[in-house]
Amino acid sequence: MKLVRGTQFNGNRDVYKFLQPMGQDVAHAAFSLVPSEPVDLQNFQPDMSSDMLVARIQNYANNPST
């Protein structure tokens, strides 16, 4: 595996196609941190649920119920 630059990709579709040979799980993780969540293979747009998951983890220490 070699280091790549972001400038070689014209969009999310290029990133997905680049990562696919490394494994379907790797390509999927680039667009969603939730394994059971489907990836948008039409527009190749990441879903907001991954952002919400990261926000919950970051805010975990501020949660009074923990």
All heavy atoms as TSV, in Angstrom:
chain	resi	resn	atom	element	x	y	z
A	1	MET	N	N	0.850	-1.169	0.000
A	1	MET	CA	C	0.000	0.000	0.000
A	1	MET	C	C	0.899	1.237	0.000
A	1	MET	O	O	1.900	1.286	0.684
A	1	MET	CB	C	-0.884	-0.020	1.226
A	1	MET	CG	C	-1.790	1.136	1.328
A	1	MET	SD	S	-2.783	0.990	2.804
A	1	MET	CE	C	-4.352	1.214	2.119
A	2	LYS	N	N	0.514	2.215	-0.767
A	2	LYS	CA	C	1.303	3.438	-0.835
A	2	LYS	C	C	0.470	4.637	-0.399
A	2	LYS	O	O	-0.757	4.587	-0.405
A	2	LYS	CB	C	1.830	3.653	-2.251
A	2	LYS	CG	C	0.740	3.867	-3.280
A	2	LYS	CD	C	1.314	4.081	-4.656
A	2	LYS	CE	C	0.177	4.353	-5.623
A	2	LYS	NZ	N	0.637	4.762	-6.917
A	3	LEU	N	N	1.147	5.684	-0.035
A	3	LEU	CA	C	0.501	6.924	0.357
A	3	LEU	C	C	-0.120	7.588	-0.867
A	3	LEU	O	O	0.485	7.613	-1.935
A	3	LEU	CB	C	1.535	7.861	0.991
A	3	LEU	CG	C	1.020	9.169	1.545
A	3	LEU	CD1	C	0.076	8.907	2.712
A	3	LEU	CD2	C	2.183	10.024	2.012
A	4	VAL	N	N	-1.344	8.069	-0.719
A	4	VAL	CA	C	-2.026	8.734	-1.831
A	4	VAL	C	C	-2.405	10.149	-1.422
A	4	VAL	O	O	-2.521	10.465	-0.244
A	4	VAL	CB	C	-3.285	7.965	-2.275
A	4	VAL	CG1	C	-2.922	6.602	-2.817
A	4	VAL	CG2	C	-4.283	7.850	-1.159
A	5	ARG	N	N	-2.607	10.979	-2.401
A	5	ARG	CA	C	-3.040	12.360	-2.155
A	5	ARG	C	C	-4.520	12.483	-2.483
A	5	ARG	O	O	-5.025	11.846	-3.395
A	5	ARG	CB	C	-2.244	13.324	-3.024
A	5	ARG	CG	C	-0.787	13.342	-2.711
A	5	ARG	CD	C	-0.100	14.443	-3.523
A	5	ARG	NE	N	1.311	14.473	-3.280
A	5	ARG	CZ	C	1.895	15.129	-2.282
A	5	ARG	NH1	N	1.168	15.814	-1.442
A	5	ARG	NH2	N	3.199	15.108	-2.134
A	6	GLY	N	N	-5.185	13.342	-1.729
A	6	GLY	CA	C	-6.602	13.570	-1.958
A	6	GLY	C	C	-6.898	14.202	-3.298
A	6	GLY	O	O	-8.010	14.108	-3.809
A	7	THR	N	N	-5.895	14.843	-3.893
A	7	THR	CA	C	-6.121	15.511	-5.170
A	7	THR	C	C	-6.325	14.535	-6.317
A	7	THR	O	O	-6.769	14.929	-7.388
A	7	THR	CB	C	-4.944	16.449	-5.507
A	7	THR	OG1	O	-3.730	15.700	-5.478
A	7	THR	CG2	C	-4.868	17.600	-4.518
A	8	GLN	N	N	-6.011	13.262	-6.112
A	8	GLN	CA	C	-6.196	12.293	-7.186
A	8	GLN	C	C	-7.651	11.826	-7.292
A	8	GLN	O	O	-8.016	11.131	-8.225
A	8	GLN	CB	C	-5.264	11.098	-7.016
A	8	GLN	CG	C	-5.720	10.083	-5.991
A	8	GLN	CD	C	-4.713	8.983	-5.798
A	8	GLN	OE1	O	-3.593	9.233	-5.383
A	8	GLN	NE2	N	-5.109	7.779	-6.106
A	9	PHE	N	N	-8.481	12.235	-6.331
A	9	PHE	CA	C	-9.884	11.837	-6.333
A	9	PHE	C	C	-10.754	13.021	-6.736
A	9	PHE	O	O	-10.615	14.111	-6.206
A	9	PHE	CB	C	-10.299	11.340	-4.946
A	9	PHE	CG	C	-9.435	10.221	-4.441
A	9	PHE	CD1	C	-8.603	10.413	-3.354
A	9	PHE	CD2	C	-9.447	8.986	-5.052
A	9	PHE	CE1	C	-7.799	9.392	-2.874
A	9	PHE	CE2	C	-8.649	7.953	-4.591
A	9	PHE	CZ	C	-7.823	8.159	-3.503
A	10	ASN	N	N	-11.666	12.776	-7.661
A	10	ASN	CA	C	-12.576	13.830	-8.100
A	10	ASN	C	C	-13.853	13.880	-7.271
A	10	ASN	O	O	-14.624	14.816	-7.388
A	10	ASN	CB	C	-12.939	13.645	-9.572
A	10	ASN	CG	C	-11.746	13.877	-10.473
A	10	ASN	OD1	O	-10.937	14.764	-10.217
A	10	ASN	ND2	N	-11.618	13.069	-11.499
A	11	GLY	N	N	-14.083	12.866	-6.475
A	11	GLY	CA	C	-15.294	12.835	-5.666
A	11	GLY	C	C	-15.336	11.591	-4.799
A	11	GLY	O	O	-14.419	10.762	-4.808
A	12	ASN	N	N	-16.418	11.461	-4.046
A	12	ASN	CA	C	-16.575	10.331	-3.143
A	12	ASN	C	C	-16.620	8.998	-3.880
A	12	ASN	O	O	-16.175	7.986	-3.356
A	12	ASN	CB	C	-17.831	10.507	-2.301
A	12	ASN	CG	C	-17.681	11.606	-1.275
A	12	ASN	OD1	O	-16.587	12.090	-1.013
A	12	ASN	ND2	N	-18.792	12.018	-0.684
A	13	ARG	N	N	-17.161	8.983	-5.080
A	13	ARG	CA	C	-17.211	7.750	-5.873
A	13	ARG	C	C	-15.791	7.233	-6.130
A	13	ARG	O	O	-15.525	6.038	-6.007
A	13	ARG	CB	C	-17.927	7.980	-7.200
A	13	ARG	CG	C	-17.956	6.748	-8.105
A	13	ARG	CD	C	-18.557	7.065	-9.474
A	13	ARG	NE	N	-19.890	7.583	-9.382
A	13	ARG	CZ	C	-20.998	6.837	-9.411
A	13	ARG	NH1	N	-20.917	5.541	-9.537
A	13	ARG	NH2	N	-22.179	7.398	-9.313
A	14	ASP	N	N	-14.867	8.140	-6.455
A	14	ASP	CA	C	-13.475	7.746	-6.696
A	14	ASP	C	C	-12.840	7.159	-5.437
A	14	ASP	O	O	-12.084	6.191	-5.506
A	14	ASP	CB	C	-12.650	8.935	-7.182
A	14	ASP	CG	C	-13.083	9.437	-8.544
A	14	ASP	OD1	O	-13.710	8.671	-9.301
A	14	ASP	OD2	O	-12.786	10.606	-8.845
A	15	VAL	N	N	-13.143	7.748	-4.297
A	15	VAL	CA	C	-12.613	7.242	-3.033
A	15	VAL	C	C	-13.142	5.832	-2.779
A	15	VAL	O	O	-12.385	4.924	-2.429
A	15	VAL	CB	C	-12.986	8.179	-1.862
A	15	VAL	CG1	C	-12.600	7.573	-0.525
A	15	VAL	CG2	C	-12.351	9.545	-2.046
A	16	TYR	N	N	-14.431	5.637	-2.974
A	16	TYR	CA	C	-15.049	4.324	-2.758
A	16	TYR	C	C	-14.427	3.280	-3.689
A	16	TYR	O	O	-14.071	2.187	-3.258
A	16	TYR	CB	C	-16.560	4.414	-2.967
A	16	TYR	CG	C	-17.299	3.171	-2.554
A	16	TYR	CD1	C	-17.660	2.976	-1.232
A	16	TYR	CD2	C	-17.650	2.200	-3.482
A	16	TYR	CE1	C	-18.347	1.839	-0.839
A	16	TYR	CE2	C	-18.329	1.062	-3.100
A	16	TYR	CZ	C	-18.675	0.884	-1.775
A	16	TYR	OH	O	-19.342	-0.249	-1.385
A	17	LYS	N	N	-14.289	3.616	-4.956
A	17	LYS	CA	C	-13.705	2.688	-5.934
A	17	LYS	C	C	-12.247	2.371	-5.593
A	17	LYS	O	O	-11.784	1.258	-5.795
A	17	LYS	CB	C	-13.798	3.261	-7.353
A	17	LYS	CG	C	-15.206	3.478	-7.847
A	17	LYS	CD	C	-15.941	2.181	-7.999
A	17	LYS	CE	C	-17.325	2.456	-8.564
A	17	LYS	NZ	N	-18.184	1.292	-8.528
A	18	PHE	N	N	-11.511	3.347	-5.077
A	18	PHE	CA	C	-10.123	3.140	-4.686
A	18	PHE	C	C	-10.020	2.178	-3.499
A	18	PHE	O	O	-9.131	1.329	-3.442
A	18	PHE	CB	C	-9.472	4.481	-4.334
A	18	PHE	CG	C	-8.071	4.364	-3.810
A	18	PHE	CD1	C	-7.009	4.179	-4.688
A	18	PHE	CD2	C	-7.816	4.427	-2.458
A	18	PHE	CE1	C	-5.715	4.065	-4.207
A	18	PHE	CE2	C	-6.526	4.310	-1.975
A	18	PHE	CZ	C	-5.478	4.127	-2.849
A	19	LEU	N	N	-10.943	2.303	-2.542
A	19	LEU	CA	C	-10.896	1.496	-1.330
A	19	LEU	C	C	-11.465	0.092	-1.496
A	19	LEU	O	O	-11.116	-0.811	-0.734
A	19	LEU	CB	C	-11.633	2.220	-0.198
A	19	LEU	CG	C	-10.995	3.516	0.289
A	19	LEU	CD1	C	-11.909	4.199	1.291
A	19	LEU	CD2	C	-9.628	3.260	0.880
A	20	GLN	N	N	-12.318	-0.128	-2.476
A	20	GLN	CA	C	-12.957	-1.426	-2.661
A	20	GLN	C	C	-11.975	-2.585	-2.770
A	20	GLN	O	O	-12.193	-3.619	-2.146
A	20	GLN	CB	C	-13.876	-1.402	-3.884
A	20	GLN	CG	C	-15.310	-1.145	-3.519
A	20	GLN	CD	C	-16.216	-1.338	-4.711
A	20	GLN	OE1	O	-15.871	-0.979	-5.828
A	20	GLN	NE2	N	-17.370	-1.898	-4.458
A	21	PRO	N	N	-10.895	-2.477	-3.531
A	21	PRO	CA	C	-9.969	-3.613	-3.609
A	21	PRO	C	C	-9.309	-3.962	-2.270
A	21	PRO	O	O	-8.841	-5.076	-2.079
A	21	PRO	CB	C	-8.908	-3.154	-4.620
A	21	PRO	CG	C	-9.562	-2.088	-5.407
A	21	PRO	CD	C	-10.536	-1.434	-4.479
A	22	MET	N	N	-9.285	-3.022	-1.338
A	22	MET	CA	C	-8.707	-3.271	-0.013
A	22	MET	C	C	-9.680	-4.015	0.891
A	22	MET	O	O	-9.311	-4.467	1.958
A	22	MET	CB	C	-8.295	-1.958	0.634
A	22	MET	CG	C	-7.192	-1.276	-0.102
A	22	MET	SD	S	-6.868	0.320	0.626
A	22	MET	CE	C	-6.212	1.159	-0.794
A	23	GLY	N	N	-10.912	-4.092	0.455
A	23	GLY	CA	C	-11.943	-4.786	1.219
A	23	GLY	C	C	-13.226	-3.992	1.241
A	23	GLY	O	O	-13.202	-2.768	1.354
A	24	GLN	N	N	-14.327	-4.703	1.128
A	24	GLN	CA	C	-15.634	-4.054	1.140
A	24	GLN	C	C	-15.873	-3.339	2.463
A	24	GLN	O	O	-16.475	-2.268	2.502
A	24	GLN	CB	C	-16.733	-5.079	0.879
A	24	GLN	CG	C	-18.087	-4.480	0.618
A	24	GLN	CD	C	-18.122	-3.665	-0.661
A	24	GLN	OE1	O	-17.401	-3.939	-1.621
A	24	GLN	NE2	N	-18.947	-2.644	-0.675
A	25	ASP	N	N	-15.365	-3.919	3.560
A	25	ASP	CA	C	-15.545	-3.296	4.876
A	25	ASP	C	C	-14.803	-1.966	4.962
A	25	ASP	O	O	-15.287	-1.017	5.572
A	25	ASP	CB	C	-15.052	-4.218	5.982
A	25	ASP	CG	C	-15.932	-5.438	6.152
A	25	ASP	OD1	O	-17.066	-5.419	5.655
A	25	ASP	OD2	O	-15.474	-6.404	6.780
A	26	VAL	N	N	-13.639	-1.889	4.351
A	26	VAL	CA	C	-12.854	-0.648	4.364
A	26	VAL	C	C	-13.591	0.437	3.583
A	26	VAL	O	O	-13.720	1.572	4.041
A	26	VAL	CB	C	-11.446	-0.877	3.778
A	26	VAL	CG1	C	-10.683	0.424	3.660
A	26	VAL	CG2	C	-10.677	-1.877	4.612
A	27	ALA	N	N	-14.082	0.086	2.406
A	27	ALA	CA	C	-14.820	1.049	1.585
A	27	ALA	C	C	-16.086	1.503	2.308
A	27	ALA	O	O	-16.434	2.686	2.288
A	27	ALA	CB	C	-15.161	0.433	0.231
A	28	HIS	N	N	-16.762	0.573	2.969
A	28	HIS	CA	C	-17.990	0.903	3.697
A	28	HIS	C	C	-17.693	1.841	4.862
A	28	HIS	O	O	-18.421	2.806	5.100
A	28	HIS	CB	C	-18.651	-0.380	4.203
A	28	HIS	CG	C	-19.966	-0.156	4.861
A	28	HIS	ND1	N	-20.079	0.190	6.179
A	28	HIS	CD2	C	-21.228	-0.214	4.376
A	28	HIS	CE1	C	-21.350	0.324	6.488
A	28	HIS	NE2	N	-22.071	0.087	5.408
A	29	ALA	N	N	-16.606	1.569	5.598
A	29	ALA	CA	C	-16.258	2.379	6.767
A	29	ALA	C	C	-15.909	3.817	6.399
A	29	ALA	O	O	-16.037	4.719	7.231
A	29	ALA	CB	C	-15.106	1.740	7.516
A	30	ALA	N	N	-15.507	4.056	5.172
A	30	ALA	CA	C	-15.204	5.419	4.737
A	30	ALA	C	C	-16.463	6.275	4.664
A	30	ALA	O	O	-16.396	7.500	4.723
A	30	ALA	CB	C	-14.510	5.401	3.381
A	31	PHE	N	N	-17.619	5.616	4.571
A	31	PHE	CA	C	-18.880	6.351	4.432
A	31	PHE	C	C	-19.825	6.160	5.607
A	31	PHE	O	O	-20.777	6.915	5.760
A	31	PHE	CB	C	-19.582	5.943	3.133
A	31	PHE	CG	C	-18.863	6.436	1.927
A	31	PHE	CD1	C	-17.852	5.689	1.347
A	31	PHE	CD2	C	-19.146	7.675	1.389
A	31	PHE	CE1	C	-17.150	6.157	0.255
A	31	PHE	CE2	C	-18.455	8.160	0.294
A	31	PHE	CZ	C	-17.455	7.393	-0.275
A	32	SER	N	N	-19.577	5.154	6.428
A	32	SER	CA	C	-20.442	4.910	7.581
A	32	SER	C	C	-19.682	4.143	8.645
A	32	SER	O	O	-19.025	3.146	8.348
A	32	SER	CB	C	-21.679	4.114	7.172
A	32	SER	OG	O	-22.449	3.801	8.317
A	33	LEU	N	N	-19.784	4.597	9.881
A	33	LEU	CA	C	-19.176	3.889	11.000
A	33	LEU	C	C	-20.107	2.835	11.569
A	33	LEU	O	O	-19.721	2.083	12.452
A	33	LEU	CB	C	-18.805	4.894	12.102
A	33	LEU	CG	C	-17.779	5.946	11.697
A	33	LEU	CD1	C	-17.581	6.950	12.822
A	33	LEU	CD2	C	-16.463	5.287	11.331
A	34	VAL	N	N	-21.340	2.774	11.066
A	34	VAL	CA	C	-22.333	1.811	11.519
A	34	VAL	C	C	-22.356	0.658	10.517
A	34	VAL	O	O	-22.798	0.831	9.380
A	34	VAL	CB	C	-23.724	2.470	11.638
A	34	VAL	CG1	C	-24.750	1.486	12.157
A	34	VAL	CG2	C	-23.660	3.714	12.510
A	35	PRO	N	N	-21.878	-0.530	10.912
A	35	PRO	CA	C	-21.748	-1.642	9.963
A	35	PRO	C	C	-23.051	-2.072	9.288
A	35	PRO	O	O	-23.043	-2.469	8.129
A	35	PRO	CB	C	-21.196	-2.787	10.808
A	35	PRO	CG	C	-20.585	-2.132	11.988
A	35	PRO	CD	C	-21.355	-0.864	12.222
A	36	SER	N	N	-24.174	-1.976	10.000
A	36	SER	CA	C	-25.442	-2.433	9.424
A	36	SER	C	C	-26.109	-1.385	8.539
A	36	SER	O	O	-27.129	-1.660	7.910
A	36	SER	CB	C	-26.405	-2.841	10.545
A	36	SER	OG	O	-26.679	-1.723	11.368
A	37	GLU	N	N	-25.551	-0.205	8.497
A	37	GLU	CA	C	-26.135	0.880	7.708
A	37	GLU	C	C	-25.723	0.758	6.236
A	37	GLU	O	O	-24.546	0.609	5.935
A	37	GLU	CB	C	-25.654	2.208	8.267
A	37	GLU	CG	C	-26.233	3.406	7.596
A	37	GLU	CD	C	-25.742	4.652	8.300
A	37	GLU	OE1	O	-26.409	5.068	9.251
A	37	GLU	OE2	O	-24.693	5.172	7.900
A	38	PRO	N	N	-26.676	0.828	5.324
A	38	PRO	CA	C	-26.312	0.753	3.899
A	38	PRO	C	C	-25.595	2.017	3.426
A	38	PRO	O	O	-25.812	3.105	3.959
A	38	PRO	CB	C	-27.659	0.593	3.191
A	38	PRO	CG	C	-28.664	1.151	4.137
A	38	PRO	CD	C	-28.111	0.957	5.523
A	39	VAL	N	N	-24.740	1.849	2.450
A	39	VAL	CA	C	-24.017	2.972	1.850
A	39	VAL	C	C	-24.772	3.433	0.612
A	39	VAL	O	O	-25.258	2.611	-0.168
A	39	VAL	CB	C	-22.574	2.557	1.482
A	39	VAL	CG1	C	-21.862	3.640	0.708
A	39	VAL	CG2	C	-21.795	2.206	2.731
A	40	ASP	N	N	-24.889	4.725	0.433
A	40	ASP	CA	C	-25.545	5.311	-0.733
A	40	ASP	C	C	-24.642	5.128	-1.957
A	40	ASP	O	O	-23.688	5.872	-2.146
A	40	ASP	CB	C	-25.825	6.787	-0.483
A	40	ASP	CG	C	-26.438	7.506	-1.667
A	40	ASP	OD1	O	-26.770	6.847	-2.670
A	40	ASP	OD2	O	-26.583	8.737	-1.592
A	41	LEU	N	N	-24.933	4.118	-2.771
A	41	LEU	CA	C	-24.101	3.826	-3.933
A	41	LEU	C	C	-24.527	4.598	-5.177
A	41	LEU	O	O	-23.954	4.419	-6.244
A	41	LEU	CB	C	-24.104	2.322	-4.220
A	41	LEU	CG	C	-23.497	1.447	-3.116
A	41	LEU	CD1	C	-23.626	-0.021	-3.469
A	41	LEU	CD2	C	-22.064	1.833	-2.832
A	42	GLN	N	N	-25.504	5.465	-5.050
A	42	GLN	CA	C	-25.907	6.334	-6.150
A	42	GLN	C	C	-25.159	7.662	-6.095
A	42	GLN	O	O	-24.602	8.115	-7.079
A	42	GLN	CB	C	-27.420	6.593	-6.112
A	42	GLN	CG	C	-28.254	5.350	-6.288
A	42	GLN	CD	C	-28.062	4.738	-7.664
A	42	GLN	OE1	O	-27.959	5.441	-8.655
A	42	GLN	NE2	N	-28.010	3.425	-7.710
A	43	ASN	N	N	-25.174	8.277	-4.909
A	43	ASN	CA	C	-24.564	9.602	-4.739
A	43	ASN	C	C	-23.263	9.558	-3.944
A	43	ASN	O	O	-22.554	10.552	-3.889
A	43	ASN	CB	C	-25.542	10.548	-4.037
A	43	ASN	CG	C	-26.800	10.714	-4.833
A	43	ASN	OD1	O	-26.758	10.929	-6.032
A	43	ASN	ND2	N	-27.937	10.600	-4.169
A	44	PHE	N	N	-22.993	8.424	-3.285
A	44	PHE	CA	C	-21.796	8.248	-2.470
A	44	PHE	C	C	-21.658	9.355	-1.426
A	44	PHE	O	O	-20.600	9.927	-1.247
A	44	PHE	CB	C	-20.545	8.147	-3.350
A	44	PHE	CG	C	-20.530	6.905	-4.183
A	44	PHE	CD1	C	-21.064	6.916	-5.466
A	44	PHE	CD2	C	-20.016	5.731	-3.689
A	44	PHE	CE1	C	-21.072	5.762	-6.234
A	44	PHE	CE2	C	-20.013	4.573	-4.444
A	44	PHE	CZ	C	-20.547	4.585	-5.718
A	45	GLN	N	N	-22.763	9.631	-0.739
A	45	GLN	CA	C	-22.779	10.630	0.315
A	45	GLN	C	C	-22.773	9.926	1.666
A	45	GLN	O	O	-23.529	8.998	1.883
A	45	GLN	CB	C	-24.019	11.523	0.208
A	45	GLN	CG	C	-24.037	12.387	-1.014
A	45	GLN	CD	C	-22.880	13.369	-1.036
A	45	GLN	OE1	O	-22.541	13.980	-0.043
A	45	GLN	NE2	N	-22.247	13.488	-2.189
A	46	PRO	N	N	-21.921	10.369	2.595
A	46	PRO	CA	C	-21.943	9.782	3.940
A	46	PRO	C	C	-23.251	10.086	4.648
A	46	PRO	O	O	-23.886	11.097	4.370
A	46	PRO	CB	C	-20.777	10.454	4.659
A	46	PRO	CG	C	-20.145	11.376	3.697
A	46	PRO	CD	C	-20.915	11.385	2.435
A	47	ASP	N	N	-23.639	9.216	5.556
A	47	ASP	CA	C	-24.883	9.382	6.294
A	47	ASP	C	C	-24.617	10.119	7.606
A	47	ASP	O	O	-23.531	10.042	8.167
A	47	ASP	CB	C	-25.484	7.999	6.585
A	47	ASP	CG	C	-26.903	8.110	7.027
A	47	ASP	OD1	O	-27.111	8.231	8.240
A	47	ASP	OD2	O	-27.803	8.080	6.176
A	48	MET	N	N	-25.615	10.808	8.109
A	48	MET	CA	C	-25.471	11.591	9.330
A	48	MET	C	C	-25.378	10.729	10.587
A	48	MET	O	O	-24.941	11.191	11.629
A	48	MET	CB	C	-26.649	12.561	9.474
A	48	MET	CG	C	-26.651	13.678	8.458
A	48	MET	SD	S	-25.202	14.725	8.574
A	48	MET	CE	C	-25.457	15.472	10.169
A	49	SER	N	N	-25.778	9.465	10.522
A	49	SER	CA	C	-25.762	8.639	11.730
A	49	SER	C	C	-24.343	8.437	12.256
A	49	SER	O	O	-24.141	8.316	13.465
A	49	SER	CB	C	-26.460	7.302	11.494
A	49	SER	OG	O	-25.791	6.574	10.497
A	50	SER	N	N	-23.361	8.413	11.384
A	50	SER	CA	C	-21.969	8.307	11.835
A	50	SER	C	C	-21.563	9.568	12.594
A	50	SER	O	O	-20.894	9.488	13.628
A	50	SER	CB	C	-21.023	8.092	10.651
A	50	SER	OG	O	-21.248	6.839	10.061
A	51	ASP	N	N	-21.966	10.720	12.091
A	51	ASP	CA	C	-21.676	11.979	12.788
A	51	ASP	C	C	-22.350	12.012	14.148
A	51	ASP	O	O	-21.772	12.480	15.134
A	51	ASP	CB	C	-22.136	13.177	11.956
A	51	ASP	CG	C	-21.333	13.364	10.687
A	51	ASP	OD1	O	-20.178	12.890	10.639
A	51	ASP	OD2	O	-21.861	13.982	9.747
A	52	MET	N	N	-23.581	11.511	14.207
A	52	MET	CA	C	-24.305	11.475	15.476
A	52	MET	C	C	-23.627	10.521	16.457
A	52	MET	O	O	-23.532	10.817	17.649
A	52	MET	CB	C	-25.761	11.080	15.244
A	52	MET	CG	C	-26.532	12.165	14.517
A	52	MET	SD	S	-28.234	11.808	14.001
A	52	MET	CE	C	-28.760	10.455	14.934
A	53	LEU	N	N	-23.127	9.398	15.974
A	53	LEU	CA	C	-22.427	8.442	16.824
A	53	LEU	C	C	-21.161	9.060	17.410
A	53	LEU	O	O	-20.904	8.962	18.611
A	53	LEU	CB	C	-22.078	7.184	16.026
A	53	LEU	CG	C	-21.260	6.126	16.735
A	53	LEU	CD1	C	-22.017	5.564	17.930
A	53	LEU	CD2	C	-20.884	5.018	15.766
A	54	VAL	N	N	-20.381	9.732	16.590
A	54	VAL	CA	C	-19.156	10.383	17.059
A	54	VAL	C	C	-19.495	11.479	18.073
A	54	VAL	O	O	-18.833	11.614	19.106
A	54	VAL	CB	C	-18.339	10.943	15.877
A	54	VAL	CG1	C	-17.205	11.823	16.355
A	54	VAL	CG2	C	-17.817	9.806	15.011
A	55	ALA	N	N	-20.547	12.246	17.829
A	55	ALA	CA	C	-20.958	13.304	18.751
A	55	ALA	C	C	-21.371	12.718	20.107
A	55	ALA	O	O	-21.037	13.281	21.156
A	55	ALA	CB	C	-22.097	14.119	18.157
A	56	ARG	N	N	-22.060	11.589	20.085
A	56	ARG	CA	C	-22.468	10.945	21.343
A	56	ARG	C	C	-21.252	10.466	22.122
A	56	ARG	O	O	-21.194	10.592	23.347
A	56	ARG	CB	C	-23.411	9.785	21.073
A	56	ARG	CG	C	-24.801	10.240	20.653
A	56	ARG	CD	C	-25.732	9.096	20.486
A	56	ARG	NE	N	-26.003	8.501	21.789
A	56	ARG	CZ	C	-26.637	7.350	21.962
A	56	ARG	NH1	N	-27.051	6.669	20.919
A	56	ARG	NH2	N	-26.845	6.875	23.154
A	57	ILE	N	N	-20.271	9.915	21.416
A	57	ILE	CA	C	-19.050	9.452	22.086
A	57	ILE	C	C	-18.297	10.638	22.688
A	57	ILE	O	O	-17.835	10.572	23.831
A	57	ILE	CB	C	-18.163	8.661	21.099
A	57	ILE	CG1	C	-18.846	7.353	20.722
A	57	ILE	CG2	C	-16.772	8.422	21.676
A	57	ILE	CD1	C	-18.205	6.618	19.578
A	58	GLN	N	N	-18.202	11.721	21.925
A	58	GLN	CA	C	-17.485	12.904	22.421
A	58	GLN	C	C	-18.187	13.507	23.631
A	58	GLN	O	O	-17.542	14.078	24.510
A	58	GLN	CB	C	-17.357	13.943	21.317
A	58	GLN	CG	C	-16.374	13.546	20.242
A	58	GLN	CD	C	-16.339	14.538	19.091
A	58	GLN	OE1	O	-17.319	15.205	18.792
A	58	GLN	NE2	N	-15.194	14.605	18.426
A	59	ASN	N	N	-19.505	13.419	23.693
A	59	ASN	CA	C	-20.278	14.033	24.765
A	59	ASN	C	C	-20.523	13.075	25.930
A	59	ASN	O	O	-21.145	13.439	26.910
A	59	ASN	CB	C	-21.612	14.540	24.207
A	59	ASN	CG	C	-22.281	15.521	25.138
A	59	ASN	OD1	O	-21.621	16.319	25.787
A	59	ASN	ND2	N	-23.593	15.435	25.221
A	60	TYR	N	N	-20.010	11.864	25.838
A	60	TYR	CA	C	-20.278	10.838	26.851
A	60	TYR	C	C	-19.894	11.287	28.262
A	60	TYR	O	O	-20.621	11.045	29.218
A	60	TYR	CB	C	-19.544	9.543	26.487
A	60	TYR	CG	C	-19.888	8.379	27.364
A	60	TYR	CD1	C	-21.118	7.744	27.239
A	60	TYR	CD2	C	-18.997	7.930	28.323
A	60	TYR	CE1	C	-21.438	6.674	28.043
A	60	TYR	CE2	C	-19.308	6.857	29.134
A	60	TYR	CZ	C	-20.530	6.228	28.992
A	60	TYR	OH	O	-20.859	5.186	29.784
A	61	ALA	N	N	-18.771	11.947	28.408
A	61	ALA	CA	C	-18.316	12.394	29.731
A	61	ALA	C	C	-19.235	13.457	30.316
A	61	ALA	O	O	-19.286	13.627	31.539
A	61	ALA	CB	C	-16.895	12.938	29.635
A	62	ASN	N	N	-19.981	14.172	29.500
A	62	ASN	CA	C	-20.886	15.226	29.980
A	62	ASN	C	C	-22.278	14.712	30.310
A	62	ASN	O	O	-23.118	15.476	30.768
A	62	ASN	CB	C	-20.996	16.322	28.919
A	62	ASN	CG	C	-19.664	16.967	28.644
A	62	ASN	OD1	O	-18.826	17.079	29.523
A	62	ASN	ND2	N	-19.448	17.365	27.407
A	63	ASN	N	N	-22.523	13.430	30.078
A	63	ASN	CA	C	-23.835	12.839	30.306
A	63	ASN	C	C	-24.000	12.559	31.807
A	63	ASN	O	O	-23.246	11.785	32.374
A	63	ASN	CB	C	-23.969	11.544	29.498
A	63	ASN	CG	C	-25.373	11.000	29.502
A	63	ASN	OD1	O	-26.202	11.396	30.319
A	63	ASN	ND2	N	-25.636	10.096	28.595
A	64	PRO	N	N	-24.995	13.180	32.464
A	64	PRO	CA	C	-25.154	13.010	33.916
A	64	PRO	C	C	-25.564	11.587	34.311
A	64	PRO	O	O	-25.393	11.195	35.464
A	64	PRO	CB	C	-26.237	14.010	34.287
A	64	PRO	CG	C	-26.946	14.313	33.028
A	64	PRO	CD	C	-25.963	14.075	31.897
A	65	SER	N	N	-26.076	10.787	33.414
A	65	SER	CA	C	-26.528	9.431	33.757
A	65	SER	C	C	-25.392	8.417	33.734
A	65	SER	O	O	-25.599	7.256	34.021
A	65	SER	CB	C	-27.641	8.989	32.803
A	65	SER	OG	O	-27.138	8.861	31.491
A	66	THR	N	N	-24.178	8.861	33.385
A	66	THR	CA	C	-23.057	7.918	33.350
A	66	THR	C	C	-22.143	8.081	34.536
A	66	THR	O	O	-22.050	9.055	35.175
A	66	THR	CB	C	-22.230	8.072	32.074
A	66	THR	OG1	O	-21.753	9.419	31.966
A	66	THR	CG2	C	-23.034	7.707	30.860
